[in-house]
């Protein structure tokens, strides 16, 4: 009896986080969409960019920043080089007097992205903070589109839309599909008013919601955006505030990136539980359904497989077990024979198992405290 309960509970939680929750939130967003005010922003804005060893992109990023349109806002751009050891600081020095709006901060030794953001915040004066990754090129009007959303006092954070441009092999196709689905869910959550999390490559936050980040925190962008939720304010999705990030198509890179994200997610979850923080019920529903359950999905997958073994002598559990074996067998074939990944029949099971394998690694890193706080450049 216990095996039956555990099996079906595990299957339900997997289906809920990957299938039923997206359908539910899409339905709710159509039944009860919220309306947000949008007007040009007239206050002070600080754009903060943390960089480490970005010699290949930093000049293009600065050129892009100097051409951005902040609308009617008074703005400053703060570039923070976190202990860069390549030619990043040398390139930054050439831009020292490029604009009265630009401030460049360099320091040694390297201390991590969370520290770099703290340093940038300490030197900023904006009532709204915009954060952007060093390897993301923004549309000229992206800042103005982000800022428009702060006309609504219910809005605490705004997430931009990052378009991914592939480079290299075709192995990242699953990531493209994954990101499209993620974007669809984010937009639905935003329409319903319970969006949780952002794309750290481009987002904005009210100044009063920024809190100093512990150096050991991995998901600094997620933690900052969630301050809006914890304060009872909303995160909204600005689909027209766009940027482009060029990716190196590598599943190995993507595996490392996702493992790091999951380790950071568990770190945040532990902090959330330990501090007794609370959030509005709708946001908690989405946080649990889309974040926590997805982080734990590989545990549910293992549990479903193991309990299915104990039940496989009975119908229909023998069919379920056969289906699991086929699914994981196809994924394994995709792993061992890369050429098969050109076929979606092999690639989708392979990619699904890959991202959940990364989630399992992230969980183990969190438990064993083996996740480094210093971020490495993993081109998405």
Protein Blocks (a to p, Z undefined) as FASTA:
>chain_A
ZZmmmmmmmmmmmmmmmmmmmmmmmmmmmmmccdddddddfbdcddddddehilkmmmmm
mmmmmmpcehjaccddddddehiablmlmmmmmmmmmpfkbccddddddebjklmmmmmm
mmpcbfbdcdddfkbccdfklmmmmmmmmmpmkbmbdcdddddddehjfklmmmmmmmmm
mmmmmmmmmmnopagcddfkbccddfklpccddfklmblmlmmmmmmmmnopacdddfkl
ccdddddddfklmmmmmmmmmmmmmmmmmmmmmnopacdfklmmmmmmmmmmmmmmmmmm
mmmmmmmmmmmmpccklmmmmmmmmmmmmmmmmmmmmmlmmpmklmmmmmmmmmmmmmmm
mmmmmmnopacfbdcdddZZ
